[in-house]
């Protein structure tokens, strides 16, 4: 991992002609590396200042890891690449999704595992329909976890790549600890304020900052751009982003409002925690639920802020109605933090930020593999998977393959036949038994045994 104060460095590695230099150029935002269909164009390692959303790092384009005599040109190119991998914090192993996994990809994966550095598998050239699904399934055989599907040429999959790289920013923490406590030294907590027009988003931002930083008023749609503001909360850096209101698509007519909505959606994708501001007098309506589900689908941590609560007379009844709507409308984030507050009177702002920090911690939580598999066996004994074609589905191995949000992969026989209700049974169990409320949980199913067992011993 990168040391405090040291910029993250990311090496891009892979066999010739998989798109390493195209990805490098995409990350640095300019054509620094020569790109051509001829294999072996890149010979020296090339460095550039890269940026994905708010994530900044040094990207390193490399030549290759082919076996060759040390004093040959190819051997010297390999030595340069090995030096880049040793010096970097994270390595991106790029494969060609259209060509599938080949012997040289397996060779590169085996070499990289020996360095003991974090490796993110990247499946490039997935822009064609159907290519991504086939490539992601085949890539599991490399034993490096789930591949990130991208198209470096078309800029697709950059949000997912951002999340995969950003997951390696925190320092290692104790098992089942919340990584969020160490985040301050690694960069600001990225917090987006979203909601329908005129629910009080900009007023809330001003209240948090303690100054009239954002223009406010009774007119809907005053904020048109996503405005980023650096702020410190209890000694912790926060990048606070106020956004334009999101209306139903049918009501979005003006070109400028369409652009503002797109800007808000980009902000959600690059946020870590999203506060959805509700109007206490019109709380959790259809459009609110649509925005909340979008945030959940993007895998962001979500907090509900019920603004203008000071205007509600019968708060007990209103709270019952709200809790019922949350329970029915957002079962994907059971235990979501709901904070009633008033931006204009500055009531319960501290409670809101406490909820943000706690939810960010759940979003970053990691569970050890031994604990997960002991838990899995207990869950199977309590409720066995069903029979399919006269044979029982056998879950074999469970691993957490990512955070931000917590992501798990279950390897089992007949993975495609595992019923959705059994999958929900496992997700609900993970949420309850490992204390993961208020965050999306992703559970992927893969056919077969534990692919990581004795992987390095294979020829």
N, C-alpha and C positions, 0 to 999 in steps of 0.2 A: 504494500500500500504506500501511497505517497506520504511523505513526512509533512507535518504541519509547516506551512510556509512554502512548501515546494509545489510547483504547479504539476498537476497530473500529466503524465506522458503516456501516449497510446501508440503502440507499434502495429502497423498493418502488414500482415504476413499471409502468404498463400502461394500456390503454384502459379506459373506464368499465365497471363491472359484471363484471369478471373475478375479483373476490374479493380485491382488494388489502387492503381494510380488515379483512376476515375473517382474512387471513393475519397482518396486523399484530396484531390482537387475540390470535391464537393464540400469536405469538412473545412478546408482552409478558405473557401470562398473565392478562389482564383485558380487559374490554370498554371500552377507551379510545376507540376509533373507532366512530362510528355506522355501522351496516350496514343497507342497504336495497336492494331491487331497483331503485330509481330511480337512473338514471345521474347522476353528478355530485354525489353527496352530500358527498364529501370535497372541500373547497376549499382549506383551508390545509394546509401540511405539518405533520404531528404526529409528535413524537418520544416514544420510550418505551424503558425499559431492557428488553432482550429476553434470553432465555436458551434455548439448545438444548443439552440435556445439560450438560456442563461449559463450553460456549462461551457467553460473555457479550458482548453488543454493544449498540449503540444502533440501534434500528429506526426508520426514517423513513417514514411513510405520506404519499403524495403525491397530487396532484390529477390532472394529465394533461399531455400534450405536444402537444395539438391546436394547429394553426396558427390564429392569430387576431390582431387588431389589438392592439398592445402596451398601449394604455390601456383595453381592454375587460376585463370580468371574467374571461373565458376567457384573455385574454392575460396578465393578472396572475397567474392560476393557473399558467399555463405557466412564467412567470418564477420563481415559487416552486419549481416542480419542477426547473427547470434549475439553480437554486442548490443544491438538495438533492443533485442528481447530481454537480455540480462539487465539493461539499464532502465527499461520502461516499467510502468506500474501495471498496465493492462495490455494484453495482446488481442488484436482482432484477427482471427483466422478466417480468411475469406475463401468461400468455395463458389463454384459456378452452378447455380440451381438448374440451369438448362441442361448442363452436361451430366449432372448427378455426381455422386461421390465416386472418385477414382482412387487408384492405388497411391498416387502421389499425395492426395489429401490425407489419406490414412498415415502416410509417412510423416507429413508435417505435423499431424495431431500427436503422433507418438513422440516426436522430437520436442514439441512444445510442453508436453506433460512433464518432461524431465527437468524443465527449468523451475517448476513449482510456482509459477506466476499465474494470476488469474487470466483465463482465456475465454473470450466471447466468440462463439461460432457465428459467422455472418454468411447467410445465403444470399448472394448477389444475383442480379438479373432475374428477379421474380415478377417483372411487370406483366408477363404473359399470363392469361387466365389459366388457372389450374396448376401452374408451375410451383407456386409457393407451397401448397399442401403436400405435393409429392416430395419436394426437396426437404421440407422440414421433417417428414417422417423418416426419410433415408438418412438424414444427417445425424439422427440419434445414435447411429451405429459407431460414430466416432468417439463416443463416450465423453463428450464435452458439454452435455446438457442440451437444452433446446436452442435451435438456431434462431437468430433474428433475421427475418425476411426483409430484404431491401432491394431497391433498384438505385444504384449510385448514379446512373445516367439520368434518371427521371426524378430523383430526390424523394422516392417513396420509402417509407419505413424509417425515416429519420427520428421520429418521436420515440419509436421502440428502441432504436439504437441509443438515443440519449438516455433512456431509462436504464438500459443494460450497463452503459458506462458509468452513469451516476451511482448505480448500486455499489460500486467499488470505492466510492469516496470516503465513507465513514471508516474510522479505525475499527479493527476487530473488537467485539464486545463479548462479555460473558454470555454463556448459553442462556437463551430466553430473556436476555436483557433487552431493554429498549435502546436502539442505536441513537435515537434522537438527542440524547443528552450530550453527545460529543459533536453534534452537527455544527455548533456555533463556530468551532475552529475551522470547519471545512467549507464554510460558505453560508450565505443567508438562507433561512427558511423561506421558500418561495410560496407566498400566500396570495391567492386570487379572490377578489370579492365579486360575486356575480349575482344575477337575479333579473327579474322583469323590470321594465322601466319604472322609475319613480317609486321604488320601494325603500329608498334611503341609502343606497350603496355609497355614494360620495359623501353624504352626511356621516356615515359610519367611519369612512376613512379619515375624515377631518377630526372626528371625535377620538379615534385611536392616536392620531398624530398630535392632537392638542393644538391644532392651528387650522386656519381656513385655507388649506392647501388646494382643495378641489372646489370648482364652481358648483354651487347647488341652487335649487329653486324649485317651484311647484311644477314647472314645465317638464314633461317627459322627454327623455332623450338629450339632455344637456351634454352628458359625456358621450363623445363619439369615438375617441381613441382609447386603447388600453394604456393607462398611465402608470408607469413603474416608479415607486418611491422607496428608497432605502431608509430603514428605520431600525431602532434598537428597542427591544422589549425585554426588560429585566436582564440587560447585559447580553442579550442574544440578537444577532443581526437578523433582520427580516426584510425581505424584498416584497413590498406590498403593491399589488396591482389592482387599481380600480378599472372596471370595464364598462362598456356600453351595455344598456339593457337588452336582453334577448326576448324578442317577441315571436309569436307563432309565424312560421314561414309565410303563410297566406297573407299576413298583415304587413310583411316587409316588402315595401314597394320601391322606395327611393334607392338609387344606386349607392348613395353614401351610407344609408343604413345597412344595406347588404354588406358593404365593406367593413363597417363597424362590427357587425355580427360575426363575420369571418375572423376579425382580429380577436374578438372575445373567445371564440372557439380555439384559436391557436394558443391563447393565454391559458386556457384550461389544460390543454395538452402538455404544456411545459411547467405547470404549477405542481407543487407537492401537496398542499392542502387548499381546498376550495371552500370558501364560506358562501353558502347560498342564502341570500337575504330574502326573507319573507315579510309580507305585510300582515301584521297581526289581525287586521280586519278582513283580509282576503287570503288566508294562509293555506299553503300547499294546494293550490288549484292545479288544473291540468297542465298549464305551462310550467309551473314550478316543478311538478313531477317529471316533466320532459327534460328540464335542465338537470335535475338531480340524476336521472338515469343516464344522461350523456356523460356526466362527471364520473359515475360509477363504471360505465363502459370503457372510459379512458383509463380506468385504474387509479384515479386520483383519490386522495383522502377527502372526505366530505363532512362538513359541519353545518348544521342548520341554525341560522340566527333569525329569530322572530322579532323583527323590529316594530316599533310603535306600540309596545306592550303597555305603555302607560295610558293608552287610550281605551283599553279593555276594562270594562266594569266587572263582569263576572269571569274572573280569571280561572276559577276552578273548572267551570264548564268548558271554557275555551281550551284549557289544557287537555281535558279529556277528549275533546273533538280532535285536537292536533295529534295526540298520541295514537288515536285510532287510525287517523289518516296515514301516519308514518308507518304503523304496523302493517297496514294493508298495501300501501303504495310503494314501500321501500324495503321489502323483506331481504333484499340482497345485502343490506348493511345493518343487520340486526344489532341493536345497541347503539345506534348512531347518536352522537351528542346533539341535543336540542337545547339551545340557550335562548330564553326570553330576555329581551333587553330593549333599551331605547337609546338610539344614537343621539337624538336631539337633547335629551337630558343626561346623557352619559351614564345611564344606569347599567350595571352588570357588564361593563366592558372587560373587566378583569376576568370574570367567569367565562366570557367568550374566548379570550386568549388562552386561558387554562385548557379549555376544550380543544383549541387548535393544537397546542403543544402535545396534549395527551394523544390525540388522534394521529398526529404525525409520528409519535412513538409506536403506536400499534402498526402503522403502515410500514415501519422499518423493522419490525420484530422478526427474529429468526429463531427457529426451533431445531435442535440437533437431530441428526438422522437416527441415532439409536433410540431416542425418546419417541420419535415418530413411529418407528417400526414396532416398538413395544406397545404403543397405543393402538396401532393398526391391528395387531393380533387380538387385543382385548375387544376392539370394535367388531371384528369378525366373529369372535366367540359369542358376543352379545346378540349379533344379528348377521347371520350368514348371507352371502350373496345368493341370488336365485339360480335355479337350474336352467341351462340353455341346451336344448337338444339332448336332454337326459344327462348332461354333464354340468357340474357346478363351476361357475366362474371362480378363479383362484387369484385374489390379490396377493402379490408376492413381495412387493417392495415399494416403500413410499419415501420420497426425498423432497426437501424444500429446494427448489431450483431458482428461487429469486425472492426479492423483497420489493417493496414500493410498487405494487401491493404484494403481500405475501402470496407466493406462487408455489404450488406443489405439483409433483408428477407421480402418478400411481402406475406401476408396472403390473400387469395382470394378464392372465389368459383371457381370450375372447373379449378384449377391451372394448371393441365396437358394440358388444351386446350388453354391456353393463347398463342397467336401467337408470334413468335420470333420477328416480327417487332414491336409489342407493347412493348415487353421487351426491345428492343433497344431504343424505344422512351423514356421509363422511365430512362434507363441508361444514355442516352445523356442529358436528362433533369437534372438528378442528377449532372452530371459532370459540366454542364453549370451554373445551378442556385446555386450550393453550392461551386463553385470555386474549382473543383477537376481535373485540367488538368494533363496530363502527368503521370497518375497513372492508373493501372488496377482497374476496379470497378467490384465487383462480386455482382450479384443479384440472390438470390435463391427464388424459389416460393414454398409456402406451402399451403395446402388445409385448409380452415376453417377460424374461427374468430381469434381475438387476444388471443393467448394461455396464456398470462401473466395476463390477467384481472381477478381479484379476485381469483388468483390461491391459495393463502394462506388460503382463506376462505373455500376451498373445504374440505370435510371430508377425 
